[in-house]
């Protein structure tokens, strides 16, 4: 289970990196500005890195993993809701 969420985190980190690299070439929808696009991708990268770290800690059985793992999953849900609100 924790390996699956770690892989999910790595995929999200890769997607954020690709999105940031493609930022100069993307035409954004009207209500969005370039700063908002970069902000949401940076936030995605931070949340993905937290998911990777928490998954590794939870798999190792550490105390920080017990608290950080559910918190990072909640952070990802909040990030997704925020991104949907901006783009949806």
Order of alpha helices (4+ residues) and beta strands (2+ residues): alpha-alpha-alpha
